[in-house]
Amino acid sequence: MRIGPLDVFPPVLLAPMAAVTDLPFRTLCEEHGVGLTITEFLSAHALVHGAQKTLDKMTPSLDGRRFGVQIFGREEDAMCRAAEMAVSIGASLVDINMGCPAKRVIAGACGSALMKEPELAQRLVRAVRTAVPDGVPVTVKHRAGWDDQHLNAPEFALALVEAGAAMITVHGRTRAQGFTGAASRAIIRRVRETLPRHIPVVGNGDVLTVEDDTRMREETGCDAVMIGRGAMGNPWLFRSIAARLAGHPDPGPPTVTDRLAILRRHLELMKVHSPPKRVIHEIRKACAWYTKGLPGCAQFRERTQHITEIEPILALADDFFTLRLVARAA
Ligand SMILES: Cc1cc2nc3c(=O)[nH]c(=O)nc-3n(C[C@H](O)[C@H](O)[C@H](O)COP(=O)(O)O)c2cc1C
């Protein structure tokens, strides 16, 4: 897939997810074959006013890998300055959030509320496009529409492309749906049919397996797939999709050894890159993710809740996996 001057392979993206797609998790997904990661949405207003917590979330990918920064807001000035900040830390693309359904975001008339103001949405894209260098694509992620009576994704996307958007991601749910019900692949197909061929359309929503990924591509004609919840605790999904797209056999689900290795890698990354105050919480979350479905995982998860230091949790995790490995070998 080509986004303006950027080649992205494999054409599978990690969805921006607040409090999930931090640098450690993005790194794991990159190491497992995802084509591109994007930070969680960051308030343009908070960035330009120097809010440290928000600034800390605007992190470049490791080892010089390409990444996108997602921003949200409705003030042209702040959006332009935030986009410039993203470029100054090396972002390869700037994505504008026009899909968030959260009440606090809608209250500020940002996120998916912008789907009700296509002219303002166009002005924002045009302004940000002008603010960043030509080589940095400006992209937008939005929903199917506000509700079932306002499924305006195709004409909304076209308006954004006319304003300079180089890629459109469509989450096939309406704002009214939030995260419930099914994501519509039909609306993503309509967006693909509406936009000029050289503008990539990314299909998003409910892709949890390699088969879902194939179905999304076949039924919508999308140029790439973006995966959110299906990747949580399962970065191996990218390994499988990347293999299938390259015409190689699917390496299949992770072994117990794979799970232990990834937990160790995730912990190593968190120790270095997660804010100290959140490290324990994040480590407990990772322990729950990678032990899910294994015998005794509920008790293990429960025990991690009572440990407040990093090293004892690591020792407990090592014991948990060693026991399972021995049991499998016996
Ligand atoms: C915990 C969580 C946080 C999210 N945060 C963002 C965000 O920061 N920006 C965004 O565009 N979408 C956000 N989303 C929406 C996802 O990017 C994605 O569009 C949605 O989850 C549907 O895809 P999926 O079915 O693959 O999860 C979030 C979703 C979840 C579950």
The ligand as a MOL file (V3000), in Angstrom:
LIG
                    3D

  0  0  0     0  0            999 V3000
M  V30 BEGIN CTAB
M  V30 COUNTS 31 33 0 0 0
M  V30 BEGIN ATOM
M  V30 1 C -9.4460 0.9050 24.4750 0
M  V30 2 C -9.6700 1.5640 23.1460 0
M  V30 3 C -9.1060 2.7970 22.8910 0
M  V30 4 C -9.2770 3.4030 21.6450 0
M  V30 5 N -8.6510 4.5950 21.3850 0
M  V30 6 C -8.6860 5.1140 20.1340 0
M  V30 7 C -7.9080 6.2440 19.7830 0
M  V30 8 O -7.1340 6.7760 20.5880 0
M  V30 9 N -8.0060 6.7110 18.4970 0
M  V30 10 C -8.8260 6.1210 17.5660 0
M  V30 11 O -8.8760 6.5720 16.4130 0
M  V30 12 N -9.5720 5.0590 17.8780 0
M  V30 13 C -9.5030 4.5330 19.1170 0
M  V30 14 N -10.1900 3.3870 19.3980 0
M  V30 15 C -10.9410 2.7180 18.3160 0
M  V30 16 C -10.0530 1.7130 17.5890 0
M  V30 17 O -8.9700 2.3480 16.9610 0
M  V30 18 C -10.8550 0.9330 16.5330 0
M  V30 19 O -11.3700 1.8440 15.5990 0
M  V30 20 C -12.0090 0.1530 17.1340 0
M  V30 21 O -11.6180 -0.5230 18.3180 0
M  V30 22 C -12.5600 -0.8730 16.1220 0
M  V30 23 O -11.5480 -1.7560 15.7030 0
M  V30 24 P -11.3730 -3.2360 16.3420 0
M  V30 25 O -12.7020 -3.9330 16.2110 0
M  V30 26 O -10.2850 -3.8600 15.5470 0
M  V30 27 O -11.0270 -3.0390 17.8000 0
M  V30 28 C -10.0580 2.7750 20.6450 0
M  V30 29 C -10.6390 1.5370 20.9190 0
M  V30 30 C -10.4450 0.9290 22.1390 0
M  V30 31 C -11.0710 -0.4280 22.3760 0
M  V30 END ATOM
M  V30 BEGIN BOND
M  V30 1 1 1 2
M  V30 2 1 2 3
M  V30 3 2 2 30
M  V30 4 2 3 4
M  V30 5 1 4 5
M  V30 6 1 4 28
M  V30 7 2 5 6
M  V30 8 1 6 7
M  V30 9 1 6 13
M  V30 10 2 7 8
M  V30 11 1 7 9
M  V30 12 1 9 10
M  V30 13 2 10 11
M  V30 14 1 10 12
M  V30 15 2 12 13
M  V30 16 1 13 14
M  V30 17 1 14 15
M  V30 18 1 14 28
M  V30 19 1 15 16
M  V30 20 1 16 17
M  V30 21 1 16 18
M  V30 22 1 18 19
M  V30 23 1 18 20
M  V30 24 1 20 21
M  V30 25 1 20 22
M  V30 26 1 22 23
M  V30 27 1 23 24
M  V30 28 2 24 25
M  V30 29 1 24 26
M  V30 30 1 24 27
M  V30 31 2 28 29
M  V30 32 1 29 30
M  V30 33 1 30 31
M  V30 END BOND
M  V30 END CTAB
M  END
